[in-house]
Amino acid sequence: MEYNDSPSMEQKRYVASVCPEYRSRVVALSESIAEEEQMISCDGCIHWNNGRCVIFDEVLTGIDQT
């Protein structure tokens, strides 16, 4: 995927569900919120900066090859 392409919501949800580095911003800020109570997506990850993540493409490519 080229940098200019925006990942779809489906891609961000699936990548987040299998990403070894996924960490929820909400859970990181509040220990009283269970991770299962929220929708998992790259948008909610502490590593998702300005719509980009260093390993997003790598994880997405790994998914495509399985």
FIKE-828916 format. One record per atom (N, C-alpha, C, O, CB): residue number from 1; residue in three letters; atom name; z, y, x. Coordinates in steps of 0.2 Angstrom, whole numbers, plus 5000, padded with zeros to 4 digits. Each point is the difference from the previous one (the first is absolute). Glycine has a CB too. Layout:
! residues N
{rec NUM, ALA, CA, {Z, Y, X}},
...
***
This chain:
! residues 66
{rec 1, MET, N, {5000, 4994, 5004}},
{rec 1, MET, CA, {5000, 5006, 4996}},
{rec 1, MET, C, {5000, 5006, 5004}},
{rec 1, MET, O, {5004, 5001, 5005}},
{rec 1, MET, CB, {5002, 4993, 4986}},
{rec 2, GLU, N, {4990, 5011, 5008}},
{rec 2, GLU, CA, {5000, 5006, 5004}},
{rec 2, GLU, C, {5005, 5005, 4998}},
{rec 2, GLU, O, {5003, 4999, 4994}},
{rec 2, GLU, CB, {4985, 5000, 5007}},
{rec 3, TYR, N, {5014, 5005, 5003}},
{rec 3, TYR, CA, {5006, 5004, 4999}},
{rec 3, TYR, C, {4999, 5005, 4994}},
{rec 3, TYR, O, {5005, 5001, 4996}},
{rec 3, TYR, CB, {4997, 4999, 5016}},
{rec 4, ASN, N, {4992, 5002, 4986}},
{rec 4, ASN, CA, {4998, 5004, 4994}},
{rec 4, ASN, C, {5001, 4996, 4994}},
{rec 4, ASN, O, {5001, 5004, 4994}},
{rec 4, ASN, CB, {4991, 5003, 5013}},
{rec 5, ASP, N, {5008, 4987, 4993}},
{rec 5, ASP, CA, {5000, 4996, 4994}},
{rec 5, ASP, C, {5008, 5000, 4998}},
{rec 5, ASP, O, {5004, 4998, 5004}},
{rec 5, ASP, CB, {4985, 4995, 4998}},
{rec 6, SER, N, {5012, 5008, 4991}},
{rec 6, SER, CA, {5007, 5000, 4998}},
{rec 6, SER, C, {5001, 4992, 4997}},
{rec 6, SER, O, {4996, 4998, 4996}},
{rec 6, SER, CB, {5004, 5015, 5001}},
{rec 7, PRO, N, {5005, 4984, 5005}},
{rec 7, PRO, CA, {5002, 4994, 4997}},
{rec 7, PRO, C, {5001, 5000, 4993}},
{rec 7, PRO, O, {5003, 5005, 4998}},
{rec 7, PRO, CB, {5001, 4991, 5013}},
{rec 8, SER, N, {4994, 4999, 4985}},
{rec 8, SER, CA, {5002, 5000, 4993}},
{rec 8, SER, C, {5007, 4998, 4999}},
{rec 8, SER, O, {5004, 4998, 5005}},
{rec 8, SER, CB, {4984, 4998, 4993}},
{rec 9, MET, N, {5015, 5005, 4996}},
{rec 9, MET, CA, {5007, 4999, 4999}},
{rec 9, MET, C, {5001, 4992, 5000}},
{rec 9, MET, O, {5005, 4998, 5002}},
{rec 9, MET, CB, {4995, 5012, 4990}},
{rec 10, GLU, N, {4995, 4986, 5006}},
{rec 10, GLU, CA, {5000, 4993, 5001}},
{rec 10, GLU, C, {5001, 4998, 5007}},
{rec 10, GLU, O, {5004, 4996, 5002}},
{rec 10, GLU, CB, {4989, 5003, 4987}},
{rec 11, GLN, N, {5003, 5004, 5015}},
{rec 11, GLN, CA, {5001, 4998, 5008}},
{rec 11, GLN, C, {5006, 5002, 5002}},
{rec 11, GLN, O, {5003, 4996, 5004}},
{rec 11, GLN, CB, {4985, 5006, 4998}},
{rec 12, LYS, N, {5015, 5004, 4996}},
{rec 12, LYS, CA, {5006, 5002, 5003}},
{rec 12, LYS, C, {5006, 4996, 4997}},
{rec 12, LYS, O, {5005, 4999, 5004}},
{rec 12, LYS, CB, {4991, 5013, 4997}},
{rec 13, ARG, N, {5004, 4986, 4993}},
{rec 13, ARG, CA, {5005, 4995, 4998}},
{rec 13, ARG, C, {5000, 4993, 5003}},
{rec 13, ARG, O, {5005, 4998, 5002}},
{rec 13, ARG, CB, {4994, 5008, 4987}},
{rec 14, TYR, N, {4995, 4992, 5012}},
{rec 14, TYR, CA, {4999, 4993, 5003}},
{rec 14, TYR, C, {5002, 5000, 5007}},
{rec 14, TYR, O, {5004, 4996, 5003}},
{rec 14, TYR, CB, {4987, 5002, 4989}},
{rec 15, VAL, N, {5007, 5007, 5012}},
{rec 15, VAL, CA, {5002, 5001, 5007}},
{rec 15, VAL, C, {5007, 5001, 5001}},
{rec 15, VAL, O, {5003, 4997, 5004}},
{rec 15, VAL, CB, {4986, 5008, 4998}},
{rec 16, ALA, N, {5014, 4999, 4994}},
{rec 16, ALA, CA, {5008, 5001, 5000}},
{rec 16, ALA, C, {5003, 4993, 4999}},
{rec 16, ALA, O, {5005, 4999, 5003}},
{rec 16, ALA, CB, {4994, 5013, 4993}},
{rec 17, SER, N, {4998, 4984, 4999}},
{rec 17, SER, CA, {5004, 4994, 4998}},
{rec 17, SER, C, {5000, 4995, 5006}},
{rec 17, SER, O, {5004, 4995, 5000}},
{rec 17, SER, CB, {4993, 5007, 4988}},
{rec 18, VAL, N, {4998, 4998, 5017}},
{rec 18, VAL, CA, {5000, 4996, 5005}},
{rec 18, VAL, C, {5001, 5003, 5007}},
{rec 18, VAL, O, {5000, 4996, 5005}},
{rec 18, VAL, CB, {4992, 4997, 4988}},
{rec 19, CYS, N, {5009, 5013, 5007}},
{rec 19, CYS, CA, {5001, 5004, 5007}},
{rec 19, CYS, C, {5007, 4998, 5003}},
{rec 19, CYS, O, {5005, 5001, 4997}},
{rec 19, CYS, CB, {4987, 5008, 4999}},
{rec 20, PRO, N, {5008, 4989, 5010}},
{rec 20, PRO, CA, {5006, 4999, 5003}},
{rec 20, PRO, C, {5004, 5006, 5002}},
{rec 20, PRO, O, {5006, 4999, 5001}},
{rec 20, PRO, CB, {4989, 4991, 5004}},
{rec 21, GLU, N, {5002, 5016, 4995}},
{rec 21, GLU, CA, {5003, 5006, 5002}},
{rec 21, GLU, C, {5002, 5004, 4993}},
{rec 21, GLU, O, {5003, 5005, 5001}},
{rec 21, GLU, CB, {4991, 4995, 5010}},
{rec 22, TYR, N, {5005, 4998, 4983}},
{rec 22, TYR, CA, {5001, 5003, 4994}},
{rec 22, TYR, C, {5008, 5002, 5000}},
{rec 22, TYR, O, {5004, 4995, 5000}},
{rec 22, TYR, CB, {4986, 5000, 4994}},
{rec 23, ARG, N, {5011, 5011, 5004}},
{rec 23, ARG, CA, {5007, 5002, 4999}},
{rec 23, ARG, C, {5000, 5006, 4995}},
{rec 23, ARG, O, {4997, 5005, 5001}},
{rec 23, ARG, CB, {5007, 4991, 5011}},
{rec 24, SER, N, {4999, 5002, 4982}},
{rec 24, SER, CA, {5000, 5005, 4995}},
{rec 24, SER, C, {5004, 5006, 5002}},
{rec 24, SER, O, {5006, 5000, 5002}},
{rec 24, SER, CB, {4993, 4991, 4990}},
{rec 25, ARG, N, {4998, 5015, 5006}},
{rec 25, ARG, CA, {5004, 5007, 5001}},
{rec 25, ARG, C, {5006, 5000, 4996}},
{rec 25, ARG, O, {5006, 5002, 5002}},
{rec 25, ARG, CB, {4983, 5004, 5001}},
{rec 26, VAL, N, {5010, 4992, 4990}},
{rec 26, VAL, CA, {5006, 5000, 4996}},
{rec 26, VAL, C, {5006, 4995, 5002}},
{rec 26, VAL, O, {5005, 5003, 5000}},
{rec 26, VAL, CB, {4986, 5000, 4991}},
{rec 27, VAL, N, {5007, 4991, 5011}},
{rec 27, VAL, CA, {5005, 4996, 5002}},
{rec 27, VAL, C, {5004, 5003, 5007}},
{rec 27, VAL, O, {5006, 4999, 5001}},
{rec 27, VAL, CB, {4988, 4991, 4994}},
{rec 28, ALA, N, {5002, 5013, 5009}},
{rec 28, ALA, CA, {5002, 5002, 5006}},
{rec 28, ALA, C, {5005, 5006, 4999}},
{rec 28, ALA, O, {5005, 5001, 5004}},
{rec 28, ALA, CB, {4984, 4996, 5002}},
{rec 29, LEU, N, {5010, 5007, 4989}},
{rec 29, LEU, CA, {5004, 5005, 4998}},
{rec 29, LEU, C, {5006, 4998, 4996}},
{rec 29, LEU, O, {5005, 5004, 5000}},
{rec 29, LEU, CB, {4985, 5004, 5000}},
{rec 30, SER, N, {5010, 4987, 4996}},
{rec 30, SER, CA, {5005, 4998, 4996}},
{rec 30, SER, C, {5001, 4992, 5000}},
{rec 30, SER, O, {4996, 4997, 4998}},
{rec 30, SER, CB, {5002, 5013, 4995}},
{rec 31, GLU, N, {5008, 4988, 5010}},
{rec 31, GLU, CA, {5001, 4993, 5000}},
{rec 31, GLU, C, {5002, 4997, 4993}},
{rec 31, GLU, O, {5000, 4994, 4999}},
{rec 31, GLU, CB, {5004, 5008, 5013}},
{rec 32, SER, N, {4997, 5002, 4983}},
{rec 32, SER, CA, {5002, 4998, 4993}},
{rec 32, SER, C, {4994, 4998, 4996}},
{rec 32, SER, O, {5001, 4997, 4995}},
{rec 32, SER, CB, {5009, 5010, 5006}},
{rec 33, ILE, N, {4984, 4994, 5002}},
{rec 33, ILE, CA, {4994, 4999, 4996}},
{rec 33, ILE, C, {4997, 4993, 5003}},
{rec 33, ILE, O, {4998, 5000, 5006}},
{rec 33, ILE, CB, {5000, 5012, 4991}},
{rec 34, ALA, N, {5001, 4983, 4999}},
{rec 34, ALA, CA, {4997, 4994, 5002}},
{rec 34, ALA, C, {4993, 5001, 5001}},
{rec 34, ALA, O, {4996, 5003, 4996}},
{rec 34, ALA, CB, {5013, 4990, 4998}},
{rec 35, GLU, N, {4988, 5004, 5011}},
{rec 35, GLU, CA, {4993, 5001, 5001}},
{rec 35, GLU, C, {4995, 4997, 4995}},
{rec 35, GLU, O, {4995, 5002, 4999}},
{rec 35, GLU, CB, {5008, 4997, 5013}},
{rec 36, GLU, N, {5000, 4996, 4984}},
{rec 36, GLU, CA, {4996, 4997, 4995}},
{rec 36, GLU, C, {4999, 5004, 4994}},
{rec 36, GLU, O, {4996, 4999, 4995}},
{rec 36, GLU, CB, {5008, 4990, 5009}},
{rec 37, GLU, N, {5000, 5017, 4995}},
{rec 37, GLU, CA, {5000, 5004, 4995}},
{rec 37, GLU, C, {4995, 5005, 5000}},
{rec 37, GLU, O, {4999, 5004, 4995}},
{rec 37, GLU, CB, {5013, 4995, 5004}},
{rec 38, GLN, N, {4984, 5001, 5006}},
{rec 38, GLN, CA, {4994, 5005, 5001}},
{rec 38, GLN, C, {4994, 4997, 5001}},
{rec 38, GLN, O, {5000, 4994, 5002}},
{rec 38, GLN, CB, {5008, 5014, 5002}},
{rec 39, MET, N, {4986, 4995, 4994}},
{rec 39, MET, CA, {4994, 4998, 5002}},
{rec 39, MET, C, {4998, 5001, 5007}},
{rec 39, MET, O, {5001, 5005, 5003}},
{rec 39, MET, CB, {4995, 4998, 4986}},
{rec 40, ILE, N, {5002, 4991, 5014}},
{rec 40, ILE, CA, {4999, 5000, 5008}},
{rec 40, ILE, C, {4993, 5003, 5001}},
{rec 40, ILE, O, {4995, 4997, 4997}},
{rec 40, ILE, CB, {5013, 4993, 5005}},
{rec 41, SER, N, {4991, 5015, 5002}},
{rec 41, SER, CA, {4994, 5003, 5002}},
{rec 41, SER, C, {5001, 5003, 5006}},
{rec 41, SER, O, {5005, 5003, 5002}},
{rec 41, SER, CB, {4991, 4998, 4986}},
{rec 42, CYS, N, {4998, 5000, 5016}},
{rec 42, CYS, CA, {5000, 5004, 5006}},
{rec 42, CYS, C, {5003, 5007, 4999}},
{rec 42, CYS, O, {5003, 5003, 5004}},
{rec 42, CYS, CB, {4987, 4990, 5000}},
{rec 43, ASP, N, {5008, 5010, 4990}},
{rec 43, ASP, CA, {5002, 5007, 4998}},
{rec 43, ASP, C, {5008, 5000, 5001}},
{rec 43, ASP, O, {5002, 5006, 5001}},
{rec 43, ASP, CB, {4988, 4995, 4991}},
{rec 44, GLY, N, {5014, 4994, 5007}},
{rec 44, GLY, CA, {5007, 5001, 5000}},
{rec 44, GLY, C, {5003, 4997, 5007}},
{rec 44, GLY, O, {5006, 5000, 5000}},
{rec 44, GLY, CB, {4994, 4999, 4988}},
{rec 45, CYS, N, {4996, 5000, 5017}},
{rec 45, CYS, CA, {5002, 4998, 5006}},
{rec 45, CYS, C, {5002, 5005, 5005}},
{rec 45, CYS, O, {4996, 5005, 5000}},
{rec 45, CYS, CB, {4997, 4985, 4998}},
{rec 46, ILE, N, {5012, 5009, 5006}},
{rec 46, ILE, CA, {5002, 5005, 5005}},
{rec 46, ILE, C, {4995, 5002, 5005}},
{rec 46, ILE, O, {5000, 5005, 5004}},
{rec 46, ILE, CB, {5012, 4992, 4994}},
{rec 47, HIS, N, {4983, 4998, 5003}},
{rec 47, HIS, CA, {4995, 5000, 5005}},
{rec 47, HIS, C, {4993, 5004, 4998}},
{rec 47, HIS, O, {4996, 5001, 5004}},
{rec 47, HIS, CB, {5009, 4989, 5001}},
{rec 48, TRP, N, {4995, 5011, 4988}},
{rec 48, TRP, CA, {4994, 5003, 4997}},
{rec 48, TRP, C, {5000, 5007, 5001}},
{rec 48, TRP, O, {5003, 5004, 4996}},
{rec 48, TRP, CB, {4996, 4987, 4996}},
{rec 49, ASN, N, {4998, 5012, 5013}},
{rec 49, ASN, CA, {5000, 5007, 5002}},
{rec 49, ASN, C, {4993, 5003, 4998}},
{rec 49, ASN, O, {4995, 4999, 5002}},
{rec 49, ASN, CB, {5013, 4999, 5007}},
{rec 50, ASN, N, {4992, 5007, 4986}},
{rec 50, ASN, CA, {4994, 5004, 4998}},
{rec 50, ASN, C, {4995, 4995, 4998}},
{rec 50, ASN, O, {4994, 5001, 5002}},
{rec 50, ASN, CB, {5009, 5008, 5006}},
{rec 51, GLY, N, {4999, 4986, 4989}},
{rec 51, GLY, CA, {4994, 4995, 4997}},
{rec 51, GLY, C, {4998, 4995, 5005}},
{rec 51, GLY, O, {4995, 4997, 4999}},
{rec 51, GLY, CB, {5002, 5012, 4993}},
{rec 52, ARG, N, {5006, 4991, 5014}},
{rec 52, ARG, CA, {4998, 4995, 5005}},
{rec 52, ARG, C, {5006, 4997, 5003}},
{rec 52, ARG, O, {5005, 5002, 5000}},
{rec 52, ARG, CB, {4985, 5005, 5003}},
{rec 53, CYS, N, {5008, 4987, 5000}},
{rec 53, CYS, CA, {5005, 4996, 5003}},
{rec 53, CYS, C, {4997, 4997, 5006}},
{rec 53, CYS, O, {4994, 4998, 5000}},
{rec 53, CYS, CB, {5012, 4999, 4989}},
{rec 54, VAL, N, {4997, 5002, 5017}},
{rec 54, VAL, CA, {4997, 4998, 5006}},
{rec 54, VAL, C, {4998, 4992, 4999}},
{rec 54, VAL, O, {4995, 4999, 5003}},
{rec 54, VAL, CB, {5013, 5009, 5003}},
{rec 55, ILE, N, {4995, 4988, 4990}},
{rec 55, ILE, CA, {4998, 4993, 5000}},
{rec 55, ILE, C, {4997, 4998, 4993}},
{rec 55, ILE, O, {4998, 4994, 4999}},
{rec 55, ILE, CB, {5011, 5004, 5009}},
{rec 56, PHE, N, {4990, 5007, 4988}},
{rec 56, PHE, CA, {4997, 4999, 4993}},
{rec 56, PHE, C, {4993, 4996, 5001}},
{rec 56, PHE, O, {4999, 4994, 4997}},
{rec 56, PHE, CB, {5006, 5016, 4998}},
{rec 57, ASP, N, {4991, 4992, 5009}},
{rec 57, ASP, CA, {4993, 4997, 5001}},
{rec 57, ASP, C, {5001, 4993, 5003}},
{rec 57, ASP, O, {4996, 4996, 4998}},
{rec 57, ASP, CB, {4998, 5015, 5003}},
{rec 58, GLU, N, {5010, 4988, 5003}},
{rec 58, GLU, CA, {5001, 4994, 5003}},
{rec 58, GLU, C, {5003, 4995, 4995}},
{rec 58, GLU, O, {4997, 4994, 5000}},
{rec 58, GLU, CB, {5005, 5012, 5011}},
{rec 59, VAL, N, {5003, 4996, 4985}},
{rec 59, VAL, CA, {5002, 4995, 4995}},
{rec 59, VAL, C, {4995, 4999, 4995}},
{rec 59, VAL, O, {4999, 4994, 4998}},
{rec 59, VAL, CB, {5013, 5010, 5004}},
{rec 60, LEU, N, {4984, 5001, 4996}},
{rec 60, LEU, CA, {4995, 4999, 4995}},
{rec 60, LEU, C, {4995, 4995, 5003}},
{rec 60, LEU, O, {4997, 4996, 4996}},
{rec 60, LEU, CB, {5005, 5016, 4999}},
{rec 61, THR, N, {4996, 4989, 5011}},
{rec 61, THR, CA, {4995, 4996, 5003}},
{rec 61, THR, C, {5002, 4993, 5000}},
{rec 61, THR, O, {4996, 4995, 4999}},
{rec 61, THR, CB, {5000, 5014, 5008}},
{rec 62, GLY, N, {5011, 4990, 4995}},
{rec 62, GLY, CA, {5003, 4993, 5000}},
{rec 62, GLY, C, {4999, 4997, 4993}},
{rec 62, GLY, O, {5000, 4994, 5000}},
{rec 62, GLY, CB, {5008, 5010, 5010}},
{rec 63, ILE, N, {4993, 4999, 4985}},
{rec 63, ILE, CA, {5000, 4998, 4993}},
{rec 63, ILE, C, {4993, 4997, 4999}},
{rec 63, ILE, O, {4999, 4995, 4997}},
{rec 63, ILE, CB, {5010, 5013, 4999}},
{rec 64, ASP, N, {4986, 4996, 5005}},
{rec 64, ASP, CA, {4993, 4999, 4999}},
{rec 64, ASP, C, {4998, 4993, 5004}},
{rec 64, ASP, O, {4995, 4997, 4997}},
{rec 64, ASP, CB, {5003, 5016, 5001}},
{rec 65, GLN, N, {5005, 4986, 5007}},
{rec 65, GLN, CA, {4998, 4994, 5004}},
{rec 65, GLN, C, {5003, 4993, 4998}},
{rec 65, GLN, O, {4998, 4995, 5002}},
{rec 65, GLN, CB, {5000, 5013, 5007}},
{rec 66, THR, N, {5007, 4993, 4986}},
{rec 66, THR, CA, {5003, 4994, 4998}},
{rec 66, THR, C, {4997, 4996, 4994}},
{rec 66, THR, O, {5002, 4995, 4998}},
{rec 66, THR, CB, {5008, 5010, 5006}},
***
